[in-house]
Amino acid sequence: MLEALRGTLGIISAAAEKAGIDRKTHYRWLKEDPDYAEAVSNVAEYVTDFAESSLFKLIQEGNPQATLFYMKTRGRSRGYVERQEIEITEKKPLSWLSPKEEE
């Protein structure tokens, strides 16, 4: 099943069919066997690495959409954002939201 998961990039239905088991068996193993669960988690990391390497190939080929996507997600600390996020840490109610102060 693990090999099938890698081959299908983590798509459970396709992997179960390829491995000749029922999807429920996979989920039971996932719940009952910590080693299997860890191995499945490693497959998920493999799939993420695969997708990331595909993205890097597109960037190297000069694909502008791939470059923009990368900069908007990984280059945020350098200002590559479309919107500004403001975090409010004040714990008391803001004065304009307090109905008693309006009276």
N, C-alpha and C positions, 0 to 999 in steps of 0.2 A: 504494500500500500504506500509506503514511504517513497519508493521509486516512482510509483504511478503519480503521486502528488507532485513530485519534482517535474515529471514529464508533462503534467497538465498545468503547471504553474500554480498549484494549490487549489484547483477547482475540484471540490470534493466529489460531486456527482460523477464527473468524468473519470476521476482517479479510481473511485470505487468500482465503476463498471470495468475499467481497464484491469483492475486487480482481481475482479471476480468476487467481490464481497458486497454486502448490502451497506448502504450509508449508515444505517443504525449500528452496524458492527464497528465502524470507524468511530462513531460518537461514543459508543460504550468503551472501546479501548481508550479513547481520549480521557474519559472520566475515571476509568479504573486503573490505568497504567501510567504512572508518572514518567517513566522512561519514554514511552510512546508519545506522551503529551509534549515532552521536551523535544523529541525528534521532529514532531509536527511543527513546533515553534521554530526550529532550525530551518525547516522547509520554507516557512513564511519569510524568514530572513534571507534565504537564498533567492526567493522571488523578488524581494525588495532590491537586493543587490543586482539582479538581472535587469530590472526596470531602470535602476539608476545607471547601469552601464549603457543601456540603450539610449537614455537621455544624454549621457556624455558623448556618445557617438554622434547624435544629432547636433549637439553644440559644436563639436569639432568640424562637422560638415558645414557649419555656418547657418544652421536653421534658426531664424530669428525668434520664432515662437518658443522653441526649446530654451534658448538663451534667456528670454524674458521670464519664462516660467521658473527657471532656476534662480534668477536674480530676485524675483518676487518672493520666493520661498526661502532661499538660503542666504540671500544678500540683504535681508531686511535690516540688519544692524548697520548697513552702509547707506540706508535711505531708499532702497528700492522697494517702496510701498506705494500703493495707489490711494490709501487712506491713512489717516492718522488715528491711532488708538490712544484714548485718554483714560488713565486709570485714576479713579477717585478713591482715596483711602480714608476720607472723613467718615466717622462712624455715626455721628449725630445727624438728625434729619436736616436737610438743606432748608434754609429759611423760606424760600419761595414755595416749598412743598408743605409747609406746616399750616393747616387751616386756622389754628388758634391765633396766629400772628396777624392774619388778614382782618380780624374783627376789630 
